[in-house]
């Protein structure tokens, strides 16, 4: 098989130290010597008897992937109904005093931030026996606090990992 300067191949797979390269025209080559840093999906161009990486083509593909990812994220912003749940049939609804029951979020019914103690960021007091009293706290129950809650939960996980 003859190769011409400018032929472009995709690094398909590596087995036993040899790479299978697939050309734009579908032809396959098995090569032992490829540029350092070659990975699956990398674009290689044949020039003057050797292959070299084509970072420009990879950058273009990365840009296209980023555009697709951004579009998915944008779609995800429109589909954020998982961030709010109001269980109006619950016998305890609302479990805290609120002036806005329509936006009372029951998603974090049992507050996962309780274990953070003073670092939870909520409106709490301590009882005479030393227990947290969160009855005046609406932080987990506000519709707009989903991101705050999830960030704090990650902080709790990190704290628990360190304690192991």
N, C-alpha and C positions, 0 to 999 in steps of 0.2 A: 504494500500500500504506500503510495507516495503522498508526502505531506508538502503543503505549500505554505510559504510565509503568510501569516494572518489567519491560518486555520484556528478555529476556537473549539475547545473541548471542555467538558465538565468532568471534574473528578467524581466518579460514581461510587466506587468502593475500593477498599484496600484489603487484600488477602495475601498472607505470606510475604509481606514486604513489597508487594507489587500492586500498582494502582490500575484499575480499569478506567479508562478515559472514554467518554462518549462524545463524538463530534456532533456538530449542529446538523449534519446530514445523516446521523444515526449510526455511523461506523464506530466500531469499538477498537481501542488499542490497549494493550497491556504494557505498562511501563514500570521499570524498576526505579529509574531516576526521574524524580519530579522535584520542583522547588521546595525548599524548607518552608514549613507553615501551610502546606497544602492540606486541606480538609475536605470532607465530603461536601459536594455542592460548589466547590471553588471553581472559578473559570480560569482556564489556562490558554495561553495563546502560543502557537508555534512560530518561532522566528529564528532564522539562521541556525537551524539544526538543533535547537533546544526549546523546551517549554519554559514559560515564565507566567507568574500569576498576573491576572488582570484585575487590579483593585478597582478600576473604574466601573467595570461591569458589576462587581459585587456591590459597589456603593449604589448603583442604580437599582439593583434588586432590593437592597436594604431600604432604600427610599420608598420603593413600591410597597414593601412589607409594612413599613412604618405607616404609610398612608392607609393601608387596609386595617392595621391595628387601631389607628386613630378613629377610623369610621366605626369600628366595633365598639370602642369606648364611648363614642358619641351616642351610638344606639343604646348602649348600656345605661347611659344617663337618662335616656327617655324611658327606660324599663326599670326604674328603681322602686317598684312597688314592694319588693322584698324588704325594704328598709322600714316599712311601717305596717303595723298590725294592731287593730283596735278590737278587743274582744268585749263588745258591749253587752253580751249575754252573760258574762261572768258575774257571779253573785257578789264579787267584791269591786266591780267596776264603778267608778274609778277608785283605785285603792289608795290614792292620795288626793288631797283637796286640790281642785283645779278650777280655774275660770274658763278653761278651754277644753271641754270633754271631747270635742270633735277631732282634736289633734293629739289626744292622749294615746301614746304608743305603748302597747302591751308586749312588744317584742322582747324586752328585757324585764319580764315580769319579776323574776328574782334577780336582783341586781348583781351582775358578775363583779362589780367594782367594790363590793363590800369588803372583800379580802385585801384590798389595797390600803385599808385603814385611812389615815390622814391624807394619803395621796390620791384618793378617788376623785376629788374635785367637786364633790356634791355638797349640798346643804344639810349637814347632819350635826347632831349633838351626841354626847355620851350620857348614858343613864348613871344613876348613883352606883350601880353595880359594875360599871365599866363597859357596857355594851353600846355599840353604835345604834343610835335612834335615827333612822332615815325617813321618818314619817313626814317631814317637811321638805323632802328632796324630790324634785321633779326632773333631775338631769337625765335619767334613763328613759323617762316617759315623754320627752319632747320630740316631736317629729323630726326636727332639724338636728338632733344630737346623735344620729346614727354613726357618723364618721368619728365623732369624739369618743363614743362608746367603744367602737372597734379598735381605735388606737390605744385606748386605756386597757382593753382586754389583752392586746399584744404586750403592753408593758407588764401586765400581771403575769403572762406566760414567761417573759424574760426573767422576771423576779423569781418565779418558781424554779426555773432552770438553774439559776445561780445558787439557790438554796439546796439543790440536790447534792 
